[in-house]
């Protein structure tokens, strides 16, 4: 998945985990990184948001990592 796809997926899963505030912060960071042209860092922050929202064993997270 590209950076934008991971961000969209992370946004879709906001509010589904116990650590929603951390997931929101990571997603906000990811969007800020995109605006500054830091696409790889943006993808990493969006993946971290997914980790907080759904966990590393969720199918969407596994797809996003590949």
Secondary structure as GFF3:
##gff-version 3
##sequence-region A 1 66
A	DSSP	alpha_helix	3	12	.	.	.	ID=ss1
A	DSSP	alpha_helix	20	35	.	.	.	ID=ss2
A	DSSP	alpha_helix	39	53	.	.	.	ID=ss3
A	DSSP	alpha_helix	59	65	.	.	.	ID=ss4
###
